[in-house]
């Protein structure tokens, strides 16, 4: 997977969103940073759905939303990517590119500085 500055942060934001049950609409947890992360994930997913790029959304759900409460072990992400690529009839490289684009979009939506 391509290493970017916000990869781990974005991955955890997607997993936290899934752990909260993929809330629709505004959420108020009492933690402003968490609320901003959830809102950024929602906007990210809506962005790709509106553009007709459901593959990106499906990849995020298959890879990051799977077992969101469990710790990510060594090789879990690559295993999920390979499984999704086989089921979706996409190359592994394409799936990683989709995940990269989702993380990049999340970073923009969250207002993170992108190098």
C-alpha positions in Angstrom: 0.0 0.0 0.0 1.3 3.5 -0.8 2.4 5.3 2.3 1.0 8.8 2.7 1.2 11.2 5.6 -2.4 10.7 6.7 -2.9 7.0 5.7 -3.2 5.7 9.3 -5.4 8.6 10.4 -7.8 8.3 7.5 -8.0 4.5 7.9 -8.9 4.8 11.6 -11.5 7.5 10.7 -13.2 5.1 8.3 -13.0 2.3 10.8 -14.4 4.6 13.6 -17.3 5.6 11.3 -18.1 1.9 10.8 -17.7 1.2 14.5 -20.3 3.9 15.2 -22.7 2.1 12.8 -22.2 4.2 9.7 -24.4 7.0 11.1 -26.5 9.0 8.6 -26.8 12.7 9.1 -25.1 14.7 11.8 -23.6 13.0 14.9 -22.8 14.6 18.2 -20.5 12.5 20.4 -19.3 15.3 22.5 -15.9 15.1 20.9 -15.4 17.8 18.3 -12.5 16.0 16.5 -14.5 12.7 16.3 -17.5 14.6 15.0 -15.4 16.3 12.4 -13.9 12.9 11.3 -17.3 11.3 11.0 -18.6 14.3 9.0 -15.6 14.1 6.7 -16.1 10.4 6.1 -19.8 11.0 5.3 -18.9 13.8 2.8 -16.2 11.5 1.3 -18.5 8.7 0.6 -21.2 11.0 -0.7 -18.7 12.6 -3.1 -17.8 9.3 -4.7 -21.4 8.1 -4.8 -22.4 11.4 -6.5 -19.6 11.0 -9.1 -20.8 7.5 -9.9 -17.7 5.9 -8.5 -19.4 3.2 -6.4 -16.3 1.0 -6.8 -14.4 3.4 -4.5 -17.2 3.3 -1.9 -17.5 -0.5 -2.2 -13.7 -0.9 -1.7 -13.8 1.3 1.4 -16.6 -0.7 2.9 -15.0 -4.1 2.1 -11.6 -3.2 3.3 -12.0 -0.6 6.1 -15.4 -1.4 7.4 -14.8 -5.1 7.9 -14.5 -6.0 11.6 -14.1 -2.3 12.6 -13.8 -3.2 16.3 -11.0 -5.7 15.9 -7.3 -4.7 15.8 -5.8 -4.7 12.3 -3.3 -7.5 12.1 -0.4 -7.9 9.8 -1.6 -8.7 6.3 -5.3 -8.0 7.1 -5.6 -5.1 4.7 -3.9 -6.8 1.8 -6.0 -9.9 2.3 -9.2 -7.9 2.2 -8.0 -6.0 -0.9 -7.2 -9.2 -2.7 -10.5 -10.8 -1.7 -12.4 -7.6 -2.8 -10.5 -7.4 -6.1 -11.4 -11.0 -6.9 -15.1 -10.5 -6.1 -15.3 -7.1 -7.9 -13.3 -8.2 -10.9 -10.8 -5.4 -10.5 -7.0 -5.6 -10.2 -5.4 -5.3 -6.8 -3.6 -2.2 -8.0 -6.9 -0.6 -8.9 -8.4 -1.3 -5.5 -5.3 0.2 -3.8 -5.7 3.2 -6.0 -9.4 3.6 -5.0 -8.4 3.4 -1.3 -5.7 6.0 -1.9 -8.2 8.3 -3.5 -10.7 7.8 -0.7 -8.0 8.7 1.9 -6.9 11.7 -0.1 -10.5 12.9 -0.4 -11.1 12.3 3.3 -8.0 14.4 4.1 -9.3 17.3 1.9 -12.8 17.0 3.5 -11.2 17.0 7.0 -9.1 20.0 6.2 -5.8 18.2 6.7 -2.7 19.7 5.1 -1.8 17.5 2.1 1.9 17.6 1.1 
